[in-house]
Amino acid sequence: MTEDILSIDTVALDEGKNALKIIDQTKLPGKVEILYLTRQEDIYDAIYHLKVRGAPAIGVAAAIGVYLAALEIDEVSYDAFYSRFKKAKDYLAGARPTAVNLFWALDRMEKVVLDHSGESPEKLKKLLHDEAVKIRDEDIQVCKSIGEYGLELLNDGDGILTHCNAGQLGTTRYGTALAAIHLGRQRGMNFKVFCDETRPLLQGARLTAFEMVCAGVDTTLICDNMAGMVMKNGWVKACFVGSDRVAANGDAANKIGTSGLAILAKHYNIPFYVCAPTSTIDMSIKHGDEIVIEERMPEEVTEMWYNERMATAGVKVYNPAFDITNHELVTAFITEYGIARPLYSESFRKIFEKKTSPAGARP
């Protein structure tokens, strides 16, 4: 089944089963297991425990999840329906605090209900279904467009360093940071991809390396602390990473370790690109200090992946899931509406103007 992994959408709505369909990423690369989730507790658990992960995929999963919650509401009045819907929305919003797509998607679903006040619950359920499907379809187009713009910055044969997993496994299809690689491969281009293992959850080792090998890409796995040597050797022509939330000034929250890569890239004069759907750009946040950083269980550092506990008992553990890459370290942001360069507050404004214009170029 591994050779067919890229033919499976990472997250989808199974209409027949009225279920959220996901690839359980905690089982990769050893086993490709498809989950069909209907209970809100199971959907929350899937988001929290990274069975579905990556900002775009989380957003799609949340949209489908809250739609499924709406299907269970048997209230006949609008007010009673909205009250229960809001409770379900707030519940799912608590699964992950950093990824803005989670809140963006849930707010967008809530807007459907608020914009149709007075409608019957059955009508609202239909509207919510259509919005969830729309969010999923848009994710595919957004990622493809990011890939097209990313390809403009690459040459055939380039070495590319990436961190965590911002590929198809973090979105519905294509990915963000890896979208250009997937599209390039489809067009006969060849790249050399260096995957940071990405401690402590090993998304680079378990997911990105797996995805790239399945796509037939020349792939080399490195430990996180080997990135500087790979750059010094001249093997890296560009760094491509994703992002879970971007502030208005261009400070970007991404998987822990990203900021260190950006510092190294600056030292070795290697362009550092952040691939960010506009849904991850939060213009209400002025700078990265305002982004809440999720801290996760210490066992992920001391025990996970080991047959026996690796660290001595009683040691304190600091386990932030994300760090903030300062905007001055980012060469450019690649969005679905174009490439944003410094000054980011201004270039983001132009990106959003393009997004809201009637002409609406890509996607």
C-alpha positions as CSV (number, residue, x, y, z in Angstrom):
1,M,0.0,0.0,0.0
2,T,3.0,2.3,0.5
3,E,3.4,3.0,-3.2
4,D,-0.3,4.2,-3.3
5,I,0.0,6.5,-0.3
6,L,0.0,9.7,-2.5
7,S,-3.3,8.6,-4.2
8,I,-5.1,8.7,-0.8
9,D,-6.3,12.1,0.5
10,T,-4.9,12.7,3.9
11,V,-8.3,13.9,5.3
12,A,-11.7,13.5,3.7
13,L,-15.4,13.3,4.4
14,D,-16.8,9.8,3.9
15,E,-20.3,10.5,2.8
16,G,-21.5,6.9,3.0
17,K,-20.4,6.4,6.6
18,N,-20.9,10.1,7.7
19,A,-17.3,9.9,9.1
20,L,-14.1,11.8,9.1
21,K,-11.7,9.7,7.1
22,I,-8.0,10.1,7.9
23,I,-4.7,8.4,7.5
24,D,-3.5,7.6,11.1
25,Q,-0.1,9.3,11.0
26,T,1.0,7.9,14.3
27,K,1.3,4.5,12.6
28,L,3.4,5.7,9.7
29,P,5.7,4.6,8.2
30,G,5.3,1.0,9.4
31,K,1.6,0.8,8.7
32,V,-0.9,2.7,6.5
33,E,-4.1,2.6,8.6
34,I,-7.3,4.4,7.6
35,L,-9.5,5.7,10.4
36,Y,-13.2,6.5,10.1
37,L,-14.2,8.8,13.0
38,T,-17.7,9.8,13.9
39,R,-17.6,10.6,17.6
40,Q,-16.5,14.1,18.7
41,E,-14.2,12.6,21.4
42,D,-12.4,10.5,18.7
43,I,-12.0,13.5,16.4
44,Y,-10.6,15.6,19.3
45,D,-8.3,12.8,20.2
46,A,-7.1,12.5,16.5
47,I,-6.2,16.2,16.4
48,Y,-4.6,16.3,19.8
49,H,-2.6,13.1,19.5
50,L,-1.4,14.0,15.9
51,K,-3.3,11.2,14.1
52,V,-4.1,14.1,11.8
53,R,-1.6,16.9,11.8
54,G,-0.4,19.8,9.8
55,A,-2.2,23.2,9.9
56,P,-4.2,22.7,6.6
57,A,-5.2,19.1,7.4
58,I,-6.2,20.1,11.0
59,G,-8.4,22.8,9.5
60,V,-10.1,20.5,7.1
61,A,-10.6,17.8,9.8
62,A,-12.1,20.4,12.2
63,A,-14.6,21.6,9.5
64,I,-15.7,18.1,8.8
65,G,-15.7,17.2,12.5
66,V,-18.0,20.1,13.5
67,Y,-20.3,19.3,10.5
68,L,-20.6,15.7,11.9
69,A,-21.4,17.2,15.3
70,A,-24.2,19.2,13.7
71,L,-25.6,16.0,12.2
72,E,-26.2,14.7,15.8
73,I,-28.1,17.8,16.9
74,D,-31.8,17.0,17.1
75,E,-33.1,20.4,18.3
76,V,-35.8,21.9,16.2
77,S,-35.3,25.6,16.9
78,Y,-32.5,27.7,15.5
79,D,-31.4,29.0,18.9
80,A,-31.2,25.5,20.5
81,F,-29.4,24.2,17.4
82,Y,-26.8,27.1,17.5
83,S,-26.3,26.6,21.2
84,R,-25.3,22.9,20.8
85,F,-23.3,23.7,17.6
86,K,-21.3,26.4,19.5
87,K,-20.5,23.9,22.3
88,A,-19.2,21.4,19.7
89,K,-17.1,24.1,18.0
90,D,-15.6,25.2,21.3
91,Y,-14.8,21.7,22.2
92,L,-12.8,21.0,19.0
93,A,-11.1,24.3,19.3
94,G,-9.4,23.2,22.4
95,A,-7.5,20.3,20.7
96,R,-4.5,22.4,19.6
97,P,-3.7,26.0,20.7
98,T,-1.2,27.1,18.1
99,A,-2.4,26.1,14.6
100,V,-4.5,29.0,13.4
101,N,-6.2,26.9,10.7
102,L,-8.1,25.1,13.4
103,F,-9.8,28.3,14.6
104,W,-10.1,29.7,11.1
105,A,-12.0,26.6,9.9
106,L,-14.2,26.4,12.9
107,D,-15.0,30.2,12.8
108,R,-15.8,29.8,9.1
109,M,-18.3,27.0,9.9
110,E,-19.8,29.0,12.6
111,K,-20.3,31.9,10.3
112,V,-22.5,29.7,8.1
113,V,-24.8,29.2,11.0
114,L,-24.8,32.8,12.0
115,D,-25.4,34.1,8.5
116,H,-28.5,31.9,8.2
117,S,-30.2,32.6,11.5
118,G,-33.8,31.4,11.5
119,E,-33.1,28.6,9.0
120,S,-34.3,25.1,9.9
121,P,-31.7,22.7,11.4
122,E,-32.0,20.5,8.3
123,K,-31.1,23.4,6.1
124,L,-28.2,24.4,8.3
125,K,-26.8,20.9,8.2
126,K,-26.9,21.0,4.4
127,L,-25.1,24.3,4.4
128,L,-22.5,23.1,6.8
129,H,-21.9,20.0,4.7
130,D,-21.3,22.2,1.7
131,E,-18.9,24.5,3.5
132,A,-16.9,21.6,4.9
133,V,-16.5,20.2,1.4
134,K,-15.6,23.6,0.1
135,I,-12.9,24.1,2.7
136,R,-11.4,20.7,1.7
137,D,-11.6,21.4,-2.0
138,E,-10.0,24.8,-1.5
139,D,-7.2,23.3,0.5
140,I,-6.3,21.1,-2.5
141,Q,-6.3,24.1,-4.9
142,V,-4.4,26.3,-2.4
143,C,-1.6,23.8,-2.0
144,K,-1.3,23.3,-5.8
145,S,-1.0,27.0,-6.3
146,I,1.7,27.3,-3.6
147,G,3.5,24.5,-5.4
148,E,3.4,26.4,-8.7
149,Y,4.8,29.6,-7.1
150,G,7.4,27.5,-5.2
151,L,8.6,26.0,-8.5
152,E,9.5,29.5,-9.8
153,L,12.2,29.6,-7.1
154,L,13.8,26.2,-7.9
155,N,15.9,24.7,-10.6
156,D,16.1,21.1,-11.7
157,G,18.5,19.2,-9.6
158,D,18.5,21.6,-6.6
159,G,19.1,20.3,-3.1
160,I,16.3,21.3,-0.7
161,L,16.3,21.1,3.1
162,T,13.0,20.7,4.9
163,H,11.9,20.3,8.5
164,C,9.0,18.4,10.0
165,N,6.3,17.4,7.5
166,A,4.7,20.1,5.4
167,G,3.8,17.7,2.5
168,Q,0.7,15.9,1.4
169,L,0.5,14.2,4.8
170,G,0.0,17.6,6.4
171,T,-2.7,18.7,4.0
172,T,-5.5,17.1,1.9
173,R,-3.2,16.8,-1.1
174,Y,0.2,18.1,-2.4
175,G,1.3,19.8,0.8
176,T,2.7,23.3,1.3
177,A,6.5,23.2,1.6
178,L,6.7,20.0,-0.5
179,A,4.0,20.9,-3.1
180,A,6.7,22.3,-5.5
181,I,8.6,19.0,-5.2
182,H,5.5,16.9,-5.9
183,L,4.6,19.1,-8.9
184,G,8.2,19.2,-10.2
185,R,8.3,15.4,-10.0
186,Q,5.1,15.1,-12.1
187,R,6.9,17.3,-14.7
188,G,10.1,15.2,-14.8
189,M,12.2,17.4,-12.5
190,N,14.6,15.9,-10.0
191,F,15.5,17.3,-6.6
192,K,17.6,16.1,-3.8
193,V,15.7,16.5,-0.5
194,F,17.3,16.5,2.9
195,C,14.8,15.7,5.7
196,D,15.5,16.8,9.3
197,E,14.3,13.9,11.5
198,T,12.5,16.6,13.6
199,R,12.8,15.6,17.3
200,P,11.0,14.7,19.4
201,L,8.1,13.3,17.3
202,L,10.2,12.5,14.2
203,Q,7.8,13.8,11.6
204,G,10.7,14.2,9.2
205,A,11.9,10.7,9.7
206,R,8.5,9.0,9.9
207,L,6.5,11.1,7.5
208,T,8.5,13.4,5.1
209,A,11.1,10.7,4.3
210,F,8.3,8.2,3.8
211,E,6.4,10.6,1.5
212,M,9.4,11.6,-0.5
213,V,10.6,8.0,-1.1
214,C,7.1,7.0,-2.1
215,A,7.2,9.9,-4.6
216,G,10.5,8.6,-6.1
217,V,12.5,11.6,-4.8
218,D,16.2,11.4,-4.1
219,T,15.9,11.6,-0.2
220,T,18.4,11.8,2.5
221,L,17.5,11.7,6.2
222,I,19.6,13.7,8.7
223,C,19.4,14.3,12.4
224,D,18.4,17.8,13.3
225,N,21.9,18.8,14.4
226,M,23.4,17.7,11.1
227,A,21.7,20.5,9.1
228,G,24.7,22.9,9.5
229,M,27.1,20.4,8.1
230,V,24.8,19.7,5.1
231,M,24.6,23.4,4.4
232,K,28.4,23.9,4.8
233,N,29.0,21.1,2.3
234,G,27.1,23.2,-0.3
235,W,24.4,20.5,-0.8
236,V,21.5,22.8,0.0
237,K,20.3,25.5,-2.4
238,A,17.1,26.4,-0.5
239,C,15.2,25.6,2.7
240,F,11.4,25.1,2.3
241,V,9.4,24.8,5.5
242,G,5.7,25.2,6.4
243,S,4.0,27.3,9.1
244,D,1.2,26.9,11.6
245,R,0.7,30.6,12.2
246,V,2.2,33.8,10.8
247,A,2.0,37.2,12.5
248,A,1.4,40.4,10.5
249,N,5.1,41.3,10.6
250,G,6.2,38.0,9.2
251,D,7.2,36.2,12.4
252,A,6.3,32.6,11.8
253,A,5.4,29.8,14.2
254,N,6.5,26.4,13.0
255,K,7.6,23.0,14.4
256,I,10.3,23.3,17.0
257,G,13.7,23.6,15.4
258,T,12.7,25.8,12.5
259,S,14.1,29.0,13.9
260,G,17.5,27.3,14.3
261,L,17.5,26.2,10.7
262,A,16.7,29.8,9.6
263,I,19.7,31.1,11.6
264,L,22.0,28.5,9.9
265,A,20.6,29.4,6.5
266,K,21.2,33.1,7.1
267,H,24.8,32.2,8.1
268,Y,25.4,30.2,4.9
269,N,23.5,32.6,2.7
270,I,20.9,30.0,1.7
271,P,17.4,31.3,0.9
272,F,14.8,30.3,3.6
273,Y,11.3,30.1,2.3
274,V,8.1,29.7,4.4
275,C,5.2,28.2,2.6
276,A,2.1,29.6,4.1
277,P,-1.6,29.5,2.9
278,T,-3.2,32.8,3.6
279,S,-5.4,31.0,6.1
280,T,-2.3,30.7,8.4
281,I,-1.4,34.4,8.2
282,D,-3.1,36.1,11.2
283,M,-3.1,39.8,10.6
284,S,-4.7,40.3,14.0
285,I,-1.3,39.4,15.6
286,K,1.3,42.0,15.3
287,H,4.4,39.9,16.1
288,G,5.4,36.4,17.1
289,D,5.4,37.1,20.8
290,E,1.6,37.1,20.7
291,I,1.5,33.5,19.4
292,V,0.6,30.9,22.1
293,I,3.2,28.1,22.0
294,E,1.8,24.6,22.8
295,E,3.8,22.6,25.3
296,R,3.5,18.9,25.2
297,M,4.0,15.9,27.4
298,P,7.6,15.3,28.7
299,E,7.2,11.6,27.9
300,E,7.6,12.5,24.2
301,V,11.2,13.4,25.0
302,T,12.1,10.9,27.7
303,E,10.3,7.7,26.6
304,M,8.7,7.8,23.2
305,W,10.4,5.6,20.6
306,Y,12.6,3.9,23.2
307,N,12.1,0.4,24.5
308,E,13.2,1.7,27.9
309,R,13.1,5.2,29.4
310,M,16.1,7.1,28.0
311,A,16.4,10.0,30.4
312,T,17.1,9.7,34.1
313,A,14.0,9.7,36.3
314,G,13.3,13.1,37.9
315,V,14.9,15.2,35.2
316,K,12.8,18.3,34.2
317,V,11.7,18.5,30.5
318,Y,10.9,21.5,28.4
319,N,8.9,20.3,25.3
320,P,7.5,23.2,23.2
321,A,5.9,22.0,20.0
322,F,6.8,25.1,18.1
323,D,9.2,28.0,17.9
324,I,9.1,31.4,16.3
325,T,11.2,32.3,13.3
326,N,12.0,36.0,13.3
327,H,10.8,37.7,10.1
328,E,14.3,39.0,9.4
329,L,15.4,35.4,8.8
330,V,12.7,34.6,6.2
331,T,13.7,35.3,2.6
332,A,10.1,35.1,1.4
333,F,6.7,33.6,2.1
334,I,5.1,31.5,-0.6
335,T,1.3,31.8,-0.6
336,E,-1.4,30.7,-2.9
337,Y,-1.7,34.3,-4.2
338,G,1.9,35.0,-4.8
339,I,5.3,35.4,-3.2
340,A,5.5,37.9,-0.3
341,R,8.9,39.6,0.4
342,P,9.9,42.1,3.0
343,L,8.4,44.4,4.2
344,Y,5.9,41.7,5.2
345,S,3.3,43.9,6.7
346,E,3.0,45.6,3.3
347,S,3.4,42.5,1.1
348,F,0.8,40.6,3.1
349,R,-1.6,43.5,2.7
350,K,-1.2,43.3,-1.1
351,I,-1.6,39.5,-1.0
352,F,-4.9,39.8,0.8
353,E,-6.0,42.6,-1.6
354,K,-5.4,40.1,-4.4
355,K,-7.2,37.4,-2.5
356,T,-10.3,39.5,-2.1
357,S,-10.3,41.1,-5.5
358,P,-13.1,40.0,-8.0
359,A,-10.4,39.0,-10.5
360,G,-8.9,36.6,-7.9
361,A,-5.8,35.2,-9.7
362,R,-4.5,31.9,-8.5
363,P,-5.8,29.7,-7.1
